[in-house]
Structure formats: C-alpha cells, structure tokens
Amino acid sequence: MQTLEPAHLIDGVHWWELAGHHEPAALDDTWRRLHHAVQAVAEAGKSWADERDDDSHSALVWVPDHSKLPDQFFAGELVHGELSDAGARVLLRPWDLRLFVIDAAGAPLAELNAEERTIGDLIAWVRGTLTERVGEPTQDARPAPDLPSHPVENGAPFGEPNQLAMAEVIRFYANADAMLQKIATLIDATDEPKVWPHHFDIATLATIDTDSDGGMTKTIGIGLTPPDDTSDAGYWYVSPWSKDGGSSEGGWPVLPHGAWKPRDDALPLAILRVADVTSTEERKEQHERVATFIASAYTALRAAFDTA
C-alpha cells in the first residue's frame, strides 16, 4: 500500500505564508469574481480543443512563473486550428485581472484588461482573438452551470480587485499547486494538478484501481476548493470514490487536523477548512497542518480501499 508522510509534502515544497486576517466578505467576493473570470480562459478549450470524457479539455493549470511574462497565471489548453498548427493559449493574470493570448512558445500575442469589461466582453474577446489566430472554433462551448452568485454574472464589469484579498487567493492556489505537484511525483497513477473551471478547485486525482478494461474503479482526489455547499469557507479535501460505493460508518481514525464528513452510500470526505490553517500566522505551522491532514486522510482511505 502506498502511504504518505507529512515530511514527503514539506521537503522541497515552498509554502507562501497565508495572512488569514482579511475581511471574510472581501475574500469571498474576490474568490467569486475570479471564479467567473476564469470562465473566459476555459472558453478556449471548450470551443477549440477535442472533447474528452472527463471534461479536462476545459481545465486550466496554475503557472507559477512564465518565462516571457514573469508572473503567476491560470492557463488554459493549448488550442490549434486551421490557421495555426502551433496553436495558442489563453492566460489570466489574477492580480490585475488581465487576459493574455500567447503562442506555443509563450510569446504574448494580445492582451485585455478585464477590470472595465463584463464576462460577455471577455468571452467575446477570447473567441475573436483565437479565431483570428488559429481559425474558427470547432464546437459550441457549454457555459458552466451554477456558478457562485456575483454581480458580474448579470453584466456588471469586473472592476478593480481588492489587492489584499487577491494576494491571499493567489497564495491559496500557489501553495496548493506546489503541494499537489509533489503528490503527483509520490503516488503512482496520479494526474497533473488541474484547475477545474466549474467548481474552481485545484486538484489531482490518484487512480487506485481499475477494471479489466482499464476503467477507473477506485480513486482518491486531493485538492483545494472555494466555499461551497460542503463548507462556507474554502477548504482542502481528500475525496475517495469507488464504483461499488462504500460506507462512512466505521472506526475512522481521528485526523490531527481537519475532520471526516460522512456521505450517503460513500466513503467519507476529509476536509480541512482554510480558516483552520490560517488560525496560526506561522508559515511552517500552516504548511505542517495541511501536509499532516493530507497524509493522514490519504493513508486512512487507501487502507480502507485495500481492505475492502
């Protein structure tokens, strides 16, 4: 059985200290505003990339440092078309809500400041710019359903983001990506961390078992997600899935940080609220809390799978 130790997720992983003292309303508003903005980035993969059953053609990745545009970005799929075999990619720089289209080598081709624009403007700009660069889209994009409520969904411009809150959200994704990248090197059959535009979580998925046709039958997802129906605060999660279902009942070990959330006809979900990480201002302690939570929850769930 593959296990994780907290030290595995600390050694060689950079952790940005989380401030944790921002106004909750400002943090929530910033996370929601950014959630809507990344839909413009996802538009490229949805409209130009070949569809995949897991919808990963619409997913984004976190880019911690871009050689030709030094900064941190959410980057979409590299898409191709009849006008360009090399392709192009859409990026969003979160701190100033600026969109970029870059070529396959990373050189910027076009950019747009989203602050005075609506989500409709952003999507129209992405579609128009990519059509000029790579050719006509190959399919119609399906809008993500049930996005979090925010004035931008009704046509309000994005406006200037709260810089303190945005810096915190950027640190959330930077820390999560660094941790998940390390996990992907430690656990077999684990995919590249992705940012999923529907829920705006950043996560990696470990395939624990497959059937004779190679289809997944047991998986464990690990990630960070904004506030949702599970918790009114952003949280880290370790989420098991089994084709045969499961039960949340039983002697689940007490987690050193975080808690188990029972689910009907499924193994429990492990969650660690962001607020429980930022209740300390010590960078090392924050990192250790998340590392210990992930390692403990993953190991317990893996043992449950192996003994089922």
N, C-alpha and C positions, 0 to 999 in steps of 0.2 A: 504494500500500500504506500502510495506517495503521501508524504506529510509535509507540512510547512512549519518552520520555526520562526518566531519573530525576528531573530537575527538575520534570517535569509532576506527579510523585507526591509532591513535597515542598512546593512552593509552595502555601500556603493549606491545608495538611493538618496538623492537630495530632497530635503523637505523644506519648503518655504514656511516660515512661521506664520500661522494664521492669527489675525488680530482678534477676532471674536467679539469686538465691542461695538460694532456698528448698530445703528438703529435697525431693528428687525424689519420694519416696513421698507426702508431703503434697500436692504439686502434682497428682500423678496421681490420688490419692484424691478431691481436690476437683473435678477435671475430670470424673471418672466420676460422682460424686454429683450434680453439676449436670446432666450428660447425662441421668440418669434423671429429675431433677426437671422438665426442660422437656417431658417426655412429657405431663405434665398440661396444659401450655399447648397443645400440639399437639392434644390431645383435642377441643378446641372446633372447630377447623377440620375435623378428621376426621369429627365427628359432625353438624355443622350446616351446613357450607359445601358448595356444589356441588362435586362431584369434578372435578378436572382431570387430564388425561392425565399431566402431569409431576409430579403429587402436590403441587403448590405450595399447594393449599388447606390442607395440614398445616404449611406452613413458617411460620417466625417471622421477625421483623425485630428488629434492635437499635435501641432507642430511647435516644439519649444523654442526653436531658433531657426530662422530661414536665412540661408547664406546671402541671398540677393535682396532680402527685405528683413534685416535683422529685427526680430520681434517675435511675439507669440501669436499663433493663429489657429483658428478652426479651418481645416482644409477639406474640400470635397473631393470627389472622384476625378481622376484624370480622364477626360472625355475626348472622343475622337469623332470625326465626321468626314463628309465627302470633300471638304476644303482643306483638311489638315490631318495627315496621318500621325503627326507628332502629338497633336492634341493640346488641350488647355485645361486649366483647373481654376476653380473659384476659391478664394480665401476670405475670411473675415477676421480683421484685427479687432479684438473686443474692446480694448481700452478707449478707442475713439470711434468705434463702430464704422470702420472704413472697409469697404469691399474692394478686392483686387481680382483681376483675371490675370493669370500668369501662363507662360508657355511651359512646355515639358521640361525645359532646362531651369525653370524657376524665375526667368526674367519677367518683370511686370509688363503687361500689355495695356491695361486700362485700370482705372480706379474710380470709386464713387464714395463720397461722404454720405453716410446714411442718416445723419442727425436731423436734417430737414426734409427727409423723404419718408414716404409711407412704405408699408410692406409691399403694396402693389407696385410702387415705383422700383423697389429693389428687385423684385422678381422680373419685372419688365426689362430692367437694365441687364440683368444676368442673361435673360433669354435673347435680347437683342445683341448683346456683345458676343455671346457664344455663337449665335447664328452667323454673324459677320466673320468670326474667326475659324469656326470648324464646319459650319453648314447647318442645315435645317435639323431641328430635333427629330428623333426617331419615334417618340411616343409622347402621349399626353401625361403630364405629371398629375398624380393624385395628391391633393392637399392633405396634410396630416390632420386627423380629426382630434377634437377635444384638447386643443392647446390651452394653456392656462389663460385665464381672463386677464386682459390688459387693454388699455385704450388703443394701442397700435392695431389690434385686430379689427377695429372699427374705423380704420382710416386715419388715426392720429399719426403725426410724424414721430419718429423715434426720439428726437431730442437729444440733448447732451446728457450722457450717463453720469450718475453720481460716481465720482472718481474713487472715493474711499471704498464704496461697496463694490465697484467693478474690480478694483485691485484684489479684494478678497475673493471674488468669484474666480478671477484668473488664477489665484493661488490654489483654489479648490481643484481646478482641472489640471494645473501643472503638477501638484502633488499626486493626484490620482493617476495621471498618466505615468509618472515616474515609477510609482508602486506597481501598477499593472504591467508595465513593460518588464519589470523584474520578474513578476509572477509568470509571465509568458515564457521566460527562459528556464524556470524551475519546474514547471508542471508539463508533462507530455501532452500533446494534442490540445494545446491552448492557442487560441487565435490572437491576432494583433488587436490591441485595445482600440475600440471604436467609440465614437460619439454618435448616439442614435437620435436623430432629429425629432422623432415623435415624443419621446419622454425626456430628451436632452440629458440622458445619463451617459456616463463614460464607463465602459465595461469590457471585460474579457470573458470568454467562455471556454471552460475546460470540458472536453469530451471524456467522460469516464468509461463509457461502454457503448458498443454498437452492436447491431444485429448482423446477420449473415450477409445482408446486402449493403452493409456499411452505413446504415441509417443510425442516427443517434438514439440511444435508449436511456442513457443517464448522463446528465450534465450538471456542472456547478458554475453558475455565473457569479462574478465578483465585480463590484463597481461602486460608483458614487452617483447619486441621483438628486435632483432638486426636490423641494417639497411636493408631496402628492397625497393621495388618499390613504397611504400607509402611514405617513407621518407628516405633520405640519411643519417640519424642519427638514432641510436637506440631510441625507444620511448615506453612510456606507452600507453596503449589503453583501451578503453571501447567500445566493439563492439556488437551491437544488431543484432539479426537475428529473422525474422518472416517467417513462412511458407507462409503467404499471401503477403510477400513483404512489401513495405512501400514507403514513400517519404521523401527525405531530405529537402523538402521545408517546410516553416512554420516558426513560431516565436520561434526558438530555443534560450534558454537563453544564454547570454554571459557567458562563463566559466571564472572563476577567474584566471585560468592557463590552458594552452593548447588551443585547437581550434577544431571546428567541421570540418570534411572533408566530403563533400557531396558525395553520391554514387548513381548510376543509379538504380532506382526501389528498393531502400532500404533506411532504416533509416540511418542517418549519423553516421560516425565513429568518435569517440572522440580520439584525440591523444595529447600527451604531450611529446615533444622531450627531450631526456636526457640532451641535451645542455641547455635547458631552466630550468632544475633542477639544473645543476651544475654551472650556471652562478652566483650563490652565494656559498660561501665557508662555510656558516653557516649550521651546521648539522641540527639544529632544523628547519631552514627555508626550507631546501631541503625536509625534511620529510613533513612539512606542505603543501608544494606545491603539492606533489604527493597525499597526503591524501585529500586535497581540490579538486583537479582535479577529482579523482576517485569518491568521494562522490557526487560532483555536477553533473558529467556526468551520473552516475548511476541513481540518483534520477530523473533527467530530462527524461531519456529514460524509466524508469519504469512508470513515469506518462504518457508518450506518449502511452505506451502499454495499460495502464489501461483505457485510454480514447478513444482508437481506436474503 
